[in-house]
Amino acid sequence: MRCIICDGPAERGEAEAAHVAVVRCPRCGEFEVSDAASKVLAGWEPYARLQALRYAQTNAQPGRRPHLHGIV
């Protein structure tokens, strides 16, 4: 699979919900992304996708992986 953020090689991890993918990217780290957010992020410029991930990383609860859901 390809990372939705950097378009580099990534692995798909085990997700808790059917509509969510866990992405393990050597460059961007591990994060969750919903199917709906993936569609929106695909239309964004690379820098904007990276900023969305950085925001999710900054606001992630301790012990939880960053998640990209509900992006409009």
PyMOL Python script that loads the backbone (N, CA, C, O; Angstrom):
from pymol import cmd

cmd.read_pdbstr("""\
ATOM      1  N   MET A   1       0.837  -1.183   0.000  1.00  0.00           N
ATOM      2  CA  MET A   1       0.000   0.000   0.000  1.00  0.00           C
ATOM      3  C   MET A   1       0.875   1.236   0.000  1.00  0.00           C
ATOM      4  O   MET A   1       2.069   1.151   0.288  1.00  0.00           O
ATOM      5  N   ARG A   2       0.299   2.382  -0.319  1.00  0.00           N
ATOM      6  CA  ARG A   2       0.996   3.664  -0.325  1.00  0.00           C
ATOM      7  C   ARG A   2       0.451   4.528   0.809  1.00  0.00           C
ATOM      8  O   ARG A   2      -0.738   4.479   1.122  1.00  0.00           O
ATOM      9  N   CYS A   3       1.324   5.311   1.414  1.00  0.00           N
ATOM     10  CA  CYS A   3       0.924   6.238   2.474  1.00  0.00           C
ATOM     11  C   CYS A   3       0.103   7.371   1.865  1.00  0.00           C
ATOM     12  O   CYS A   3       0.512   7.966   0.868  1.00  0.00           O
ATOM     13  N   ILE A   4      -1.042   7.669   2.452  1.00  0.00           N
ATOM     14  CA  ILE A   4      -1.912   8.740   1.957  1.00  0.00           C
ATOM     15  C   ILE A   4      -1.281  10.118   2.168  1.00  0.00           C
ATOM     16  O   ILE A   4      -1.665  11.078   1.500  1.00  0.00           O
ATOM     17  N   ILE A   5      -0.328  10.228   3.078  1.00  0.00           N
ATOM     18  CA  ILE A   5       0.302  11.513   3.375  1.00  0.00           C
ATOM     19  C   ILE A   5       1.472  11.790   2.433  1.00  0.00           C
ATOM     20  O   ILE A   5       1.484  12.813   1.750  1.00  0.00           O
ATOM     21  N   CYS A   6       2.460  10.884   2.390  1.00  0.00           N
ATOM     22  CA  CYS A   6       3.688  11.139   1.617  1.00  0.00           C
ATOM     23  C   CYS A   6       3.770  10.351   0.313  1.00  0.00           C
ATOM     24  O   CYS A   6       4.686  10.571  -0.480  1.00  0.00           O
ATOM     25  N   ASP A   7       2.833   9.442   0.078  1.00  0.00           N
ATOM     26  CA  ASP A   7       2.791   8.579  -1.102  1.00  0.00           C
ATOM     27  C   ASP A   7       3.961   7.600  -1.150  1.00  0.00           C
ATOM     28  O   ASP A   7       4.249   7.027  -2.201  1.00  0.00           O
ATOM     29  N   GLY A   8       4.633   7.407  -0.023  1.00  0.00           N
ATOM     30  CA  GLY A   8       5.710   6.429   0.056  1.00  0.00           C
ATOM     31  C   GLY A   8       5.168   5.051   0.390  1.00  0.00           C
ATOM     32  O   GLY A   8       3.973   4.903   0.647  1.00  0.00           O
ATOM     33  N   PRO A   9       6.029   4.037   0.389  1.00  0.00           N
ATOM     34  CA  PRO A   9       5.580   2.690   0.742  1.00  0.00           C
ATOM     35  C   PRO A   9       5.156   2.632   2.210  1.00  0.00           C
ATOM     36  O   PRO A   9       5.785   3.239   3.077  1.00  0.00           O
ATOM     37  N   ALA A  10       4.090   1.899   2.467  1.00  0.00           N
ATOM     38  CA  ALA A  10       3.560   1.780   3.827  1.00  0.00           C
ATOM     39  C   ALA A  10       2.933   0.407   3.997  1.00  0.00           C
ATOM     40  O   ALA A  10       2.666  -0.293   3.021  1.00  0.00           O
ATOM     41  N   GLU A  11       2.705   0.035   5.233  1.00  0.00           N
ATOM     42  CA  GLU A  11       2.015  -1.214   5.558  1.00  0.00           C
ATOM     43  C   GLU A  11       0.650  -0.877   6.124  1.00  0.00           C
ATOM     44  O   GLU A  11       0.461   0.165   6.752  1.00  0.00           O
ATOM     45  N   ARG A  12      -0.295  -1.772   5.895  1.00  0.00           N
ATOM     46  CA  ARG A  12      -1.636  -1.611   6.457  1.00  0.00           C
ATOM     47  C   ARG A  12      -1.707  -2.433   7.736  1.00  0.00           C
ATOM     48  O   ARG A  12      -1.406  -3.626   7.734  1.00  0.00           O
ATOM     49  N   GLY A  13      -2.104  -1.792   8.821  1.00  0.00           N
ATOM     50  CA  GLY A  13      -2.232  -2.476  10.104  1.00  0.00           C
ATOM     51  C   GLY A  13      -3.666  -2.880  10.384  1.00  0.00           C
ATOM     52  O   GLY A  13      -4.563  -2.627   9.581  1.00  0.00           O
ATOM     53  N   GLU A  14      -3.872  -3.504  11.517  1.00  0.00           N
ATOM     54  CA  GLU A  14      -5.191  -3.970  11.950  1.00  0.00           C
ATOM     55  C   GLU A  14      -5.984  -2.798  12.522  1.00  0.00           C
ATOM     56  O   GLU A  14      -5.512  -2.110  13.427  1.00  0.00           O
ATOM     57  N   ALA A  15      -7.179  -2.573  11.999  1.00  0.00           N
ATOM     58  CA  ALA A  15      -8.028  -1.469  12.455  1.00  0.00           C
ATOM     59  C   ALA A  15      -9.176  -2.003  13.307  1.00  0.00           C
ATOM     60  O   ALA A  15      -9.553  -3.171  13.203  1.00  0.00           O
ATOM     61  N   GLU A  16      -9.725  -1.129  14.151  1.00  0.00           N
ATOM     62  CA  GLU A  16     -10.842  -1.503  15.017  1.00  0.00           C
ATOM     63  C   GLU A  16     -12.180  -1.423  14.297  1.00  0.00           C
ATOM     64  O   GLU A  16     -13.155  -2.024  14.749  1.00  0.00           O
ATOM     65  N   ALA A  17     -12.249  -0.693  13.187  1.00  0.00           N
ATOM     66  CA  ALA A  17     -13.499  -0.522  12.449  1.00  0.00           C
ATOM     67  C   ALA A  17     -13.267  -0.790  10.963  1.00  0.00           C
ATOM     68  O   ALA A  17     -12.158  -0.614  10.457  1.00  0.00           O
ATOM     69  N   ALA A  18     -14.313  -1.213  10.279  1.00  0.00           N
ATOM     70  CA  ALA A  18     -14.195  -1.572   8.861  1.00  0.00           C
ATOM     71  C   ALA A  18     -13.887  -0.367   7.979  1.00  0.00           C
ATOM     72  O   ALA A  18     -13.243  -0.517   6.941  1.00  0.00           O
ATOM     73  N   HIS A  19     -14.332   0.816   8.367  1.00  0.00           N
ATOM     74  CA  HIS A  19     -14.148   2.007   7.529  1.00  0.00           C
ATOM     75  C   HIS A  19     -12.870   2.785   7.860  1.00  0.00           C
ATOM     76  O   HIS A  19     -12.683   3.907   7.388  1.00  0.00           O
ATOM     77  N   VAL A  20     -11.998   2.190   8.666  1.00  0.00           N
ATOM     78  CA  VAL A  20     -10.761   2.855   9.094  1.00  0.00           C
ATOM     79  C   VAL A  20      -9.565   1.990   8.712  1.00  0.00           C
ATOM     80  O   VAL A  20      -9.595   0.770   8.873  1.00  0.00           O
ATOM     81  N   ALA A  21      -8.514   2.629   8.205  1.00  0.00           N
ATOM     82  CA  ALA A  21      -7.262   1.934   7.903  1.00  0.00           C
ATOM     83  C   ALA A  21      -6.192   2.417   8.871  1.00  0.00           C
ATOM     84  O   ALA A  21      -6.114   3.604   9.186  1.00  0.00           O
ATOM     85  N   VAL A  22      -5.375   1.493   9.336  1.00  0.00           N
ATOM     86  CA  VAL A  22      -4.192   1.848  10.111  1.00  0.00           C
ATOM     87  C   VAL A  22      -3.027   1.834   9.138  1.00  0.00           C
ATOM     88  O   VAL A  22      -2.766   0.824   8.485  1.00  0.00           O
ATOM     89  N   VAL A  23      -2.329   2.952   9.042  1.00  0.00           N
ATOM     90  CA  VAL A  23      -1.202   3.094   8.128  1.00  0.00           C
ATOM     91  C   VAL A  23       0.075   3.101   8.952  1.00  0.00           C
ATOM     92  O   VAL A  23       0.188   3.832   9.936  1.00  0.00           O
ATOM     93  N   ARG A  24       1.031   2.285   8.544  1.00  0.00           N
ATOM     94  CA  ARG A  24       2.363   2.265   9.171  1.00  0.00           C
ATOM     95  C   ARG A  24       3.366   2.660   8.104  1.00  0.00           C
ATOM     96  O   ARG A  24       3.726   1.858   7.242  1.00  0.00           O
ATOM     97  N   CYS A  25       3.812   3.906   8.173  1.00  0.00           N
ATOM     98  CA  CYS A  25       4.726   4.466   7.186  1.00  0.00           C
ATOM     99  C   CYS A  25       6.071   4.752   7.862  1.00  0.00           C
ATOM    100  O   CYS A  25       6.095   5.353   8.936  1.00  0.00           O
ATOM    101  N   PRO A  26       7.190   4.333   7.256  1.00  0.00           N
ATOM    102  CA  PRO A  26       8.484   4.618   7.878  1.00  0.00           C
ATOM    103  C   PRO A  26       8.785   6.112   7.956  1.00  0.00           C
ATOM    104  O   PRO A  26       9.576   6.543   8.795  1.00  0.00           O
ATOM    105  N   ARG A  27       8.171   6.884   7.103  1.00  0.00           N
ATOM    106  CA  ARG A  27       8.412   8.331   7.075  1.00  0.00           C
ATOM    107  C   ARG A  27       7.436   9.104   7.969  1.00  0.00           C
ATOM    108  O   ARG A  27       7.841  10.007   8.701  1.00  0.00           O
ATOM    109  N   CYS A  28       6.150   8.745   7.906  1.00  0.00           N
ATOM    110  CA  CYS A  28       5.105   9.506   8.606  1.00  0.00           C
ATOM    111  C   CYS A  28       4.705   8.904   9.948  1.00  0.00           C
ATOM    112  O   CYS A  28       4.060   9.572  10.756  1.00  0.00           O
ATOM    113  N   GLY A  29       5.078   7.659  10.193  1.00  0.00           N
ATOM    114  CA  GLY A  29       4.702   7.003  11.437  1.00  0.00           C
ATOM    115  C   GLY A  29       3.417   6.211  11.289  1.00  0.00           C
ATOM    116  O   GLY A  29       2.971   5.925  10.178  1.00  0.00           O
ATOM    117  N   GLU A  30       2.835   5.862  12.412  1.00  0.00           N
ATOM    118  CA  GLU A  30       1.604   5.068  12.434  1.00  0.00           C
ATOM    119  C   GLU A  30       0.431   5.976  12.756  1.00  0.00           C
ATOM    120  O   GLU A  30       0.492   6.777  13.689  1.00  0.00           O
ATOM    121  N   PHE A  31      -0.643   5.845  11.975  1.00  0.00           N
ATOM    122  CA  PHE A  31      -1.834   6.662  12.188  1.00  0.00           C
ATOM    123  C   PHE A  31      -3.044   5.952  11.601  1.00  0.00           C
ATOM    124  O   PHE A  31      -2.908   5.010  10.820  1.00  0.00           O
ATOM    125  N   GLU A  32      -4.232   6.416  11.988  1.00  0.00           N
ATOM    126  CA  GLU A  32      -5.490   5.898  11.452  1.00  0.00           C
ATOM    127  C   GLU A  32      -6.064   6.916  10.483  1.00  0.00           C
ATOM    128  O   GLU A  32      -5.938   8.124  10.684  1.00  0.00           O
ATOM    129  N   VAL A  33      -6.693   6.418   9.435  1.00  0.00           N
ATOM    130  CA  VAL A  33      -7.373   7.303   8.491  1.00  0.00           C
ATOM    131  C   VAL A  33      -8.671   6.625   8.052  1.00  0.00           C
ATOM    132  O   VAL A  33      -8.671   5.447   7.696  1.00  0.00           O
ATOM    133  N   SER A  34      -9.767   7.370   8.078  1.00  0.00           N
ATOM    134  CA  SER A  34     -11.046   6.815   7.648  1.00  0.00           C
ATOM    135  C   SER A  34     -11.117   6.828   6.124  1.00  0.00           C
ATOM    136  O   SER A  34     -10.376   7.557   5.464  1.00  0.00           O
ATOM    137  N   ASP A  35     -12.013   6.016   5.577  1.00  0.00           N
ATOM    138  CA  ASP A  35     -12.196   5.982   4.125  1.00  0.00           C
ATOM    139  C   ASP A  35     -12.596   7.359   3.596  1.00  0.00           C
ATOM    140  O   ASP A  35     -12.098   7.800   2.561  1.00  0.00           O
ATOM    141  N   ALA A  36     -13.497   8.035   4.310  1.00  0.00           N
ATOM    142  CA  ALA A  36     -13.947   9.360   3.876  1.00  0.00           C
ATOM    143  C   ALA A  36     -12.799  10.364   3.893  1.00  0.00           C
ATOM    144  O   ALA A  36     -12.658  11.162   2.967  1.00  0.00           O
ATOM    145  N   ALA A  37     -11.980  10.329   4.940  1.00  0.00           N
ATOM    146  CA  ALA A  37     -10.841  11.250   5.027  1.00  0.00           C
ATOM    147  C   ALA A  37      -9.822  10.953   3.933  1.00  0.00           C
ATOM    148  O   ALA A  37      -9.212  11.877   3.395  1.00  0.00           O
ATOM    149  N   SER A  38      -9.628   9.681   3.597  1.00  0.00           N
ATOM    150  CA  SER A  38      -8.691   9.319   2.526  1.00  0.00           C
ATOM    151  C   SER A  38      -9.098   9.952   1.206  1.00  0.00           C
ATOM    152  O   SER A  38      -8.253  10.443   0.457  1.00  0.00           O
ATOM    153  N   LYS A  39     -10.395   9.938   0.923  1.00  0.00           N
ATOM    154  CA  LYS A  39     -10.893  10.527  -0.327  1.00  0.00           C
ATOM    155  C   LYS A  39     -10.640  12.027  -0.361  1.00  0.00           C
ATOM    156  O   LYS A  39     -10.251  12.570  -1.395  1.00  0.00           O
ATOM    157  N   VAL A  40     -10.857  12.692   0.758  1.00  0.00           N
ATOM    158  CA  VAL A  40     -10.634  14.142   0.822  1.00  0.00           C
ATOM    159  C   VAL A  40      -9.145  14.451   0.727  1.00  0.00           C
ATOM    160  O   VAL A  40      -8.742  15.331  -0.034  1.00  0.00           O
ATOM    161  N   LEU A  41      -8.330  13.737   1.490  1.00  0.00           N
ATOM    162  CA  LEU A  41      -6.883  13.981   1.503  1.00  0.00           C
ATOM    163  C   LEU A  41      -6.247  13.758   0.138  1.00  0.00           C
ATOM    164  O   LEU A  41      -5.265  14.420  -0.199  1.00  0.00           O
ATOM    165  N   ALA A  42      -6.785  12.844  -0.647  1.00  0.00           N
ATOM    166  CA  ALA A  42      -6.225  12.553  -1.972  1.00  0.00           C
ATOM    167  C   ALA A  42      -6.243  13.785  -2.876  1.00  0.00           C
ATOM    168  O   ALA A  42      -5.418  13.893  -3.784  1.00  0.00           O
ATOM    169  N   GLY A  43      -7.160  14.701  -2.644  1.00  0.00           N
ATOM    170  CA  GLY A  43      -7.253  15.911  -3.451  1.00  0.00           C
ATOM    171  C   GLY A  43      -6.425  17.074  -2.927  1.00  0.00           C
ATOM    172  O   GLY A  43      -6.366  18.126  -3.562  1.00  0.00           O
ATOM    173  N   TRP A  44      -5.791  16.899  -1.788  1.00  0.00           N
ATOM    174  CA  TRP A  44      -4.997  17.968  -1.179  1.00  0.00           C
ATOM    175  C   TRP A  44      -3.550  17.918  -1.652  1.00  0.00           C
ATOM    176  O   TRP A  44      -3.062  16.874  -2.084  1.00  0.00           O
ATOM    177  N   GLU A  45      -2.883  19.037  -1.566  1.00  0.00           N
ATOM    178  CA  GLU A  45      -1.451  19.115  -1.847  1.00  0.00           C
ATOM    179  C   GLU A  45      -0.684  18.369  -0.749  1.00  0.00           C
ATOM    180  O   GLU A  45      -1.167  18.275   0.379  1.00  0.00           O
ATOM    181  N   PRO A  46       0.503  17.839  -1.063  1.00  0.00           N
ATOM    182  CA  PRO A  46       1.276  17.084  -0.064  1.00  0.00           C
ATOM    183  C   PRO A  46       1.525  17.842   1.238  1.00  0.00           C
ATOM    184  O   PRO A  46       1.449  17.255   2.317  1.00  0.00           O
ATOM    185  N   TYR A  47       1.818  19.124   1.149  1.00  0.00           N
ATOM    186  CA  TYR A  47       2.088  19.891   2.368  1.00  0.00           C
ATOM    187  C   TYR A  47       0.841  19.982   3.244  1.00  0.00           C
ATOM    188  O   TYR A  47       0.943  19.902   4.468  1.00  0.00           O
ATOM    189  N   ALA A  48      -0.321  20.145   2.644  1.00  0.00           N
ATOM    190  CA  ALA A  48      -1.568  20.221   3.408  1.00  0.00           C
ATOM    191  C   ALA A  48      -1.870  18.884   4.081  1.00  0.00           C
ATOM    192  O   ALA A  48      -2.346  18.857   5.216  1.00  0.00           O
ATOM    193  N   ARG A  49      -1.597  17.772   3.391  1.00  0.00           N
ATOM    194  CA  ARG A  49      -1.796  16.449   4.000  1.00  0.00           C
ATOM    195  C   ARG A  49      -0.870  16.277   5.201  1.00  0.00           C
ATOM    196  O   ARG A  49      -1.281  15.759   6.239  1.00  0.00           O
ATOM    197  N   LEU A  50       0.377  16.711   5.054  1.00  0.00           N
ATOM    198  CA  LEU A  50       1.332  16.615   6.159  1.00  0.00           C
ATOM    199  C   LEU A  50       0.878  17.467   7.342  1.00  0.00           C
ATOM    200  O   LEU A  50       0.996  17.038   8.490  1.00  0.00           O
ATOM    201  N   GLN A  51       0.367  18.650   7.082  1.00  0.00           N
ATOM    202  CA  GLN A  51      -0.112  19.508   8.163  1.00  0.00           C
ATOM    203  C   GLN A  51      -1.295  18.875   8.892  1.00  0.00           C
ATOM    204  O   GLN A  51      -1.402  18.990  10.113  1.00  0.00           O
ATOM    205  N   ALA A  52      -2.182  18.210   8.155  1.00  0.00           N
ATOM    206  CA  ALA A  52      -3.313  17.523   8.785  1.00  0.00           C
ATOM    207  C   ALA A  52      -2.812  16.417   9.712  1.00  0.00           C
ATOM    208  O   ALA A  52      -3.332  16.246  10.815  1.00  0.00           O
ATOM    209  N   LEU A  53      -1.803  15.668   9.263  1.00  0.00           N
ATOM    210  CA  LEU A  53      -1.239  14.614  10.108  1.00  0.00           C
ATOM    211  C   LEU A  53      -0.553  15.205  11.331  1.00  0.00           C
ATOM    212  O   LEU A  53      -0.716  14.689  12.437  1.00  0.00           O
ATOM    213  N   ARG A  54       0.202  16.263  11.155  1.00  0.00           N
ATOM    214  CA  ARG A  54       0.890  16.891  12.297  1.00  0.00           C
ATOM    215  C   ARG A  54      -0.123  17.386  13.328  1.00  0.00           C
ATOM    216  O   ARG A  54       0.108  17.265  14.531  1.00  0.00           O
ATOM    217  N   TYR A  55      -1.240  17.940  12.865  1.00  0.00           N
ATOM    218  CA  TYR A  55      -2.296  18.382  13.774  1.00  0.00           C
ATOM    219  C   TYR A  55      -2.847  17.181  14.554  1.00  0.00           C
ATOM    220  O   TYR A  55      -3.040  17.255  15.768  1.00  0.00           O
ATOM    221  N   ALA A  56      -3.098  16.081  13.846  1.00  0.00           N
ATOM    222  CA  ALA A  56      -3.612  14.875  14.503  1.00  0.00           C
ATOM    223  C   ALA A  56      -2.604  14.332  15.509  1.00  0.00           C
ATOM    224  O   ALA A  56      -2.989  13.879  16.587  1.00  0.00           O
ATOM    225  N   GLN A  57      -1.319  14.374  15.168  1.00  0.00           N
ATOM    226  CA  GLN A  57      -0.281  13.894  16.086  1.00  0.00           C
ATOM    227  C   GLN A  57      -0.214  14.763  17.335  1.00  0.00           C
ATOM    228  O   GLN A  57      -0.056  14.249  18.443  1.00  0.00           O
ATOM    229  N   THR A  58      -0.333  16.060  17.165  1.00  0.00           N
ATOM    230  CA  THR A  58      -0.275  16.990  18.289  1.00  0.00           C
ATOM    231  C   THR A  58      -1.460  16.805  19.234  1.00  0.00           C
ATOM    232  O   THR A  58      -1.322  16.966  20.446  1.00  0.00           O
ATOM    233  N   ASN A  59      -2.622  16.466  18.678  1.00  0.00           N
ATOM    234  CA  ASN A  59      -3.841  16.374  19.472  1.00  0.00           C
ATOM    235  C   ASN A  59      -4.235  14.953  19.858  1.00  0.00           C
ATOM    236  O   ASN A  59      -5.300  14.749  20.441  1.00  0.00           O
ATOM    237  N   ALA A  60      -3.402  13.977  19.547  1.00  0.00           N
ATOM    238  CA  ALA A  60      -3.716  12.584  19.889  1.00  0.00           C
ATOM    239  C   ALA A  60      -3.681  12.394  21.406  1.00  0.00           C
ATOM    240  O   ALA A  60      -2.829  12.953  22.097  1.00  0.00           O
ATOM    241  N   GLN A  61      -4.606  11.608  21.899  1.00  0.00           N
ATOM    242  CA  GLN A  61      -4.637  11.275  23.318  1.00  0.00           C
ATOM    243  C   GLN A  61      -3.412  10.428  23.657  1.00  0.00           C
ATOM    244  O   GLN A  61      -2.979   9.626  22.830  1.00  0.00           O
ATOM    245  N   PRO A  62      -2.848  10.587  24.844  1.00  0.00           N
ATOM    246  CA  PRO A  62      -1.703   9.759  25.244  1.00  0.00           C
ATOM    247  C   PRO A  62      -2.036   8.270  25.120  1.00  0.00           C
ATOM    248  O   PRO A  62      -3.084   7.820  25.583  1.00  0.00           O
ATOM    249  N   GLY A  63      -1.147   7.524  24.498  1.00  0.00           N
ATOM    250  CA  GLY A  63      -1.347   6.096  24.326  1.00  0.00           C
ATOM    251  C   GLY A  63      -2.210   5.707  23.141  1.00  0.00           C
ATOM    252  O   GLY A  63      -2.405   4.519  22.883  1.00  0.00           O
ATOM    253  N   ARG A  64      -2.729   6.689  22.416  1.00  0.00           N
ATOM    254  CA  ARG A  64      -3.565   6.414  21.237  1.00  0.00           C
ATOM    255  C   ARG A  64      -2.842   6.887  19.989  1.00  0.00           C
ATOM    256  O   ARG A  64      -2.079   7.851  20.036  1.00  0.00           O
ATOM    257  N   ARG A  65      -3.078   6.216  18.880  1.00  0.00           N
ATOM    258  CA  ARG A  65      -2.438   6.660  17.645  1.00  0.00           C
ATOM    259  C   ARG A  65      -3.212   7.838  17.057  1.00  0.00           C
ATOM    260  O   ARG A  65      -4.426   7.933  17.241  1.00  0.00           O
ATOM    261  N   PRO A  66      -2.521   8.738  16.350  1.00  0.00           N
ATOM    262  CA  PRO A  66      -3.200   9.862  15.701  1.00  0.00           C
ATOM    263  C   PRO A  66      -4.234   9.341  14.707  1.00  0.00           C
ATOM    264  O   PRO A  66      -4.035   8.297  14.087  1.00  0.00           O
ATOM    265  N   HIS A  67      -5.332  10.067  14.558  1.00  0.00           N
ATOM    266  CA  HIS A  67      -6.346   9.636  13.605  1.00  0.00           C
ATOM    267  C   HIS A  67      -6.823  10.801  12.753  1.00  0.00           C
ATOM    268  O   HIS A  67      -6.975  11.930  13.220  1.00  0.00           O
ATOM    269  N   LEU A  68      -7.050  10.487  11.503  1.00  0.00           N
ATOM    270  CA  LEU A  68      -7.585  11.445  10.538  1.00  0.00           C
ATOM    271  C   LEU A  68      -8.978  10.955  10.157  1.00  0.00           C
ATOM    272  O   LEU A  68      -9.128  10.060   9.326  1.00  0.00           O
ATOM    273  N   HIS A  69      -9.986  11.550  10.772  1.00  0.00           N
ATOM    274  CA  HIS A  69     -11.386  11.210  10.517  1.00  0.00           C
ATOM    275  C   HIS A  69     -12.119  12.534  10.371  1.00  0.00           C
ATOM    276  O   HIS A  69     -11.628  13.558  10.845  1.00  0.00           O
ATOM    277  N   GLY A  70     -13.240  12.542   9.750  1.00  0.00           N
ATOM    278  CA  GLY A  70     -14.103  13.710   9.715  1.00  0.00           C
ATOM    279  C   GLY A  70     -13.500  14.946   9.082  1.00  0.00           C
ATOM    280  O   GLY A  70     -13.814  16.064   9.489  1.00  0.00           O
ATOM    281  N   ILE A  71     -12.640  14.765   8.095  1.00  0.00           N
ATOM    282  CA  ILE A  71     -12.058  15.915   7.392  1.00  0.00           C
ATOM    283  C   ILE A  71     -13.048  16.376   6.337  1.00  0.00           C
ATOM    284  O   ILE A  71     -13.567  15.567   5.568  1.00  0.00           O
ATOM    285  N   VAL A  72     -13.306  17.670   6.301  1.00  0.00           N
ATOM    286  CA  VAL A  72     -14.259  18.217   5.325  1.00  0.00           C
ATOM    287  C   VAL A  72     -13.513  18.970   4.259  1.00  0.00           C
ATOM    288  O   VAL A  72     -14.128  19.510   3.340  1.00  0.00           O
TER     289      VAL A  72
END
""", "prot")
cmd.dss("prot")
cmd.show_as("cartoon", "prot")
cmd.util.cbc("prot")
cmd.orient("prot")
